[in-house]
Amino acid sequence: MPTYFAARRVRGPAWNATAPMREQALWAEHAAFMNALAAEGFVVLGGPLGTGEEVLLVIAAASEPIIRARLAADPWTDARLLVIKSVQPWAVLLDGRGAPQDPNK
């Protein structure tokens, strides 16, 4: 069973508050990067929370340092459009996709 993490990212100092997400600088590069992470199964789920000030990513990875290193390569990280707020291990106890979970873990 994979190890999951919940990574929360927040808008950084370079975020243009007057422009929607898809009109931020480097949108195409960021979207391509994130789509590639999802295609390889590293990012399982992801998207803005609520009004969009925070992003939640569910990530399948071996460790927090791996996650931080991978997200550091996002063009929006280098441009300071998004910064990591937190990365926490996530113990999945319920999975509505029909995959039974071991209640003893």
Number of C-alpha atoms within 10 A of each C-alpha: 6 9 13 21 24 19 23 21 23 19 20 16 12 13 19 14 11 8 10 10 14 11 11 17 17 13 14 12 13 18 15 13 17 16 13 13 16 15 11 9 13 18 21 15 13 16 13 15 14 8 7 13 15 18 20 19 20 20 25 20 17 13 14 18 11 11 18 14 10 12 21 14 12 19 21 24 17 12 15 14 20 23 20 17 13 14 20 13 17 14 11 14 11 12 9 6 6 7 8 10 12 10 8 5 7
